[in-house]
Amino acid sequence: MTVTLTPEITMPHARKDTLVWQPGAYYHIYNRGVQKAPLFHEKTNYLYVLRKAKHYSKALQLSIIAYCLMPNHYHFLVHQKGEYAAGLLVQRIFNGYTKAYNKRYGHSGTLFERRYQAKLVDNEAHLLHLCRYIHANPVKDGFVEHPENWPYSNYLEWLGKRNGALIDAAFIRKNFESPEAYQVFVHAYLQLK
């Protein structure tokens, strides 16, 4: 089944946004489970979201720069290339995910603390810092000792250690001379040796 998307649905419908969705802009989009409850219980939960992210990022003309799915929250750093609002990515992914989750786990109601949060990233230094902040999340939260040990981010793709579709290789090449340079950048933030 092919889903037809039209530009007139670029703005989220359920709230009055002060955020202006612009082609060419970068956005940090994130949310967490209600009362910090887990959103993901097993590997298939993460994989469902990643499959949907791959599908909708392509359909909505978005480039995913960095992402990390954590047990009770998520982060996406997205480059909006066309007219479709970057926020549509998480709306589409998590509307379907919530229905599938509720059916699978006998849950009812919302999974999320609030509607997703989205911030325009209009500073290059902050944009680059967000990449490492997102990839460092599993270490900062105590799930792993090194970011390359967390399978539900695109950090391994950044390092060239795993092939994946949720990555913008041109963005990485433009901003970092090598995978090792990015690894040093992340480790400096984490103060790893």
N, C-alpha and C positions, 0 to 999 in steps of 0.2 A: 504494500500500500504506500503510495506517495502522498506526503503531506504538503499541501500548498501553503506557502507563507506569503503574506502580503505586507508591504511596508507600513500600512496604516495601523498595524498592531504592534508598532515598535515601543509604545509606552506601556508600562504595567497598568492594568485596569483597576486594581482594587485600592489604590492609595493615590494621594496627591503627592507626586514626587517633586522635590526641589532640585533633584539631580537631572541634568540635561544629558541625554544619551547622544553622543556625537561620533560620527565616523572618524576613525583615526585615533580615538582616545583609548586610554587604558583605564581599567576599573578593577578594584579589589572587591570581590564579592564573597561574603562569608555568612555563616549562621551556625547555631548550635542547637542541640536537643533541648526540649522543654525541661527545666530544672536540671540541666546538664546531663540528662539521661542519654544512654547510648543510642546512636542512630544506626550503627552497624554492629551486627552480632556475629557474622561469619563471613568468610571470604566471598561467597556468592553475593552478599549485599554490596560490597565494594565493587565487585566486577560489574554488577548491574548498573551502578552509577557511572562507571567509567565507559561502558558501552554506550549509554545514553549521551554522555558528554561528547564522545567521538561523533555520534550521529548528529546531535543538535549543533555542535560547534561548526560543523561543515554546512548544515542546512541554513544556519543563521549568519554565515559569513563572519565567524569569529575565530580568532587564533588564541589558543590557550598557551599562555607564557609559562605559568607555574601553577601547580595545584597540589593540594595535600588533603586527603580524606583521613580524618582522625576518628576514633571510636564515637565521640560525641559532638564533633563539629567538622566543618569543612572550610577550605579556602580555595578560591580560584582567582588568578590574576589573568585578566582577559583583555585582548586587544580587539576592539570593535572595528572591523574593516569596512562594513557596509552600513546600510540604513537600519538594520534590525538592532534593537536595544540589547546590549550585553546582558541585561537582567533577565531577558527571556530564556537564557541558557538554564539558569537554576530553576526558574519557574517550570519549564518543560521537564527537566530532569526530575525534580522533587515532587511535582504533582503526581507523576506516575509512580515514583518510588514510594510515596506515602501510601498510595492505594495498594501496591504490592506488599509493602511492609505490614499494613494493617491486616490484610488477608492472611499472610504467612504466619504472623505472630498473634492473631486474634486480638489485635489492638484496635482501639477506636479513638478518633479525635486527631488532633494535630501532633506532629512529632517535634515541632520546632518551637523554640522559646518565643520567637516573634517572626515577622516577615524578614526575609533576607536583608542583610545590610550591604550597601554598595557605596564605594567611595571612588571619586575620580582621582586618578593619580596624574598630577600635572607637573611633577618635578622629577627630573631624570635620576638624581641621586636617590630619591625615595623609591622610585620604580625599581632600581637595582637592589636596594635594600629589601624591598618586599619579596623579591625572588628568594633571597637567602632566608628571610624571616619565615616564609612559607615552608621552605625545604627543611629548616631547622626545627620546625614545630614538634616532630616526634621526639627529638632529643630534649628540647626544652621541657616537654611534658613528661619526660622520664620513661618513654616506651622503648627506646633503643639508645645505644651509646653513640652511634654514628648515623647520620642521615641516610647513608646508602643502605642501611639495614631495614629501612621502612619501605615496604613494597607498594604502598598506596599514595605515592607522589611521583612526579616525573623527574626527580633528582637523578636517578640512574640514566635517564635519557640525556640529561644535561651533561653527564660525564661520559657519554658514549658507551655505557656498559649494558644498555638494554635498548632494543628497538621498540618504538611506540609511536602512535599517531598523534598523541596529545602533547605536541611540542612545536615550537617555532624556531627551527634551526637557524634561520636568518637573523632573528633577534639575538640569539646566543652568539653567533659569529660576529655580529656588529658590536657587541658590548664586552666580550671576553675573548682574549687572544687564544685561549685553549681551554679544554675541560679542566686541566690542572689549575689554571688561573681562577676559574670559578670555584673549584674545591677549596683553594686557599682563602678565597673571599668568604665562603660559608664558614670554614673552620676558624677564621679570625673572629667572626661574630660569636661563634660557640666557644672560642678560646681553646680549641682542640689542637693537639700537636700532631 
